[in-house]
Amino acid sequence: MAIQIEPGLPGRLIVRFAYSPERVAKIKAIPGRRWHPEQRLWSVPDNDSVLHLLPSAFEDELIERTIRAEVPDSKVYIAKLREAVKMRHYSPRTADAYASWVFRYMQFCGKRPEETGKEDIARFLSALAEHSNVSASTQSQALNGLAFFFTHVLGRDIGFIDGIARAKRARGLPTVLSRAEVKMILEKMDGVTKLMAVLLYGTGMRLMECCELRVKDLDFQQRQTIVRSGKGGKGRITMLPNTLQAALIRHLDVVKALHKKDLEMRLGAVALPTALGRKYPNAPKEWGWQWVFPAPGHYVDRETGETRRHHLHESILQRAFRSAKIRSGIAKSAGIHTLRHSFATHLLEDGYDIRTIQELLGHYGASSVMCRVVSRCRLNSLQMP
């Protein structure tokens, strides 16, 4: 398969190629490259310097560039879509995914979205399955993004769309690591990434739930972790293993010293959910709202122009876990999310009922029985490696 380059979101180019470690290493050498896990593709900045680097990076390989007609006012449509997503309090990742699919749809049709209909949507979704070989979940995400765009931006209800070539839905089994394998991998990790990985295994949290954890979400007295930014905006309470408390307290001492240094430099602010930052102007600098796992540097918020500190990027933990798995000699296709599968499986092996495990994983959201559930888990928490 040749290296395929095609337009992406405004200012970005999509780069497609058959997977190989050598090609991934080459694309990672391109400045500004970005991996999009939802669509499983790479993108690079659309500028002259990157276009000059691509042929030299992928030397001796055939590069095919697809030029597609630009849709008038495409940036206006994408801006309206993002505003509609923001008004409904969807996550920024949802906004990025929807914007990507709407932009690709407009390029596929080559005309304004108002001039398209169900037949065009069916052709686009069928092309994804037949030519791009996307998964069933990716095709469904594209349909959801287009349905949202037509309903909330264009004010049109597309209804049921017939004649779509459906992508085949794979029925795979989740990978689960044994206790010994979890211990082998964690022993190959160190520092903050090891603490995060152990916390994921000991609480069953998702990757982003751990990255977005705030200081006030760790309750050492009740020995519980409060997940406020769960999937679908649902909060829940899960356990906080006793064996992790000392390490977390030492880690928070380091984070507090970093926050104190930021405050001395007239910094120390973090982003708050919804409009809390406007309602409580001093809250972004309060200790309780700080990230448990902060990033080493600062960034400038595009909307407010304020210099803030972000949480540690999830890719750092993903790379550290993958490297530790390879060094431990484990051949299973396991990622950082596998720790969540292992957490649930090992609790099931220890005799916990499925309802308790579902509550801890957040599959039913927080409920009135959470205090009872967490109390039971504290009495016989998961044995940490």
GIMO-V344677 format. One line per field, one symbol per residue. burial: I if it has 24 or more other ideal C-beta (glycine too) atoms within 12 Angstrom, else O. A space follows every 50 residues. Layout:
burial: ???
//
This chain:
burial: OOIIIIIIIIOIIIIIIOOOOOIOOIIOOIOOIIOIOIIOIIIIIIOOOI OOIIOOIIOOOOIOOOOOOOIOOIOOIIOIIIOIIOOOOIOOOIIIIIII IIIIIIIIIOOOIOOIOOOIIIIIIIIIIOOIOIOOOIIOIIIIIIIIII OIIIOOOIOOIOOIOOIOOOOOOOOIIOOOIIIOIIOIIOOIIIIIIIII IIIIIIIIIIIIIIIOIIIOOOIIIIIIIIIOOOOIIIIIIOOIIOIIOO IIOOIOOIIOOIOOOOIIIIIIOOOOOOOOOOIIIOIIIIIIIIIOOOOO OOOOOOOIIIIIIIOIIIOIIIOIIOOIOIOOOIIIIIIIIIIIIIIOOO OIOOOIIIIIIIOOOIOOOIOOIIOIIIOOIIOII
//
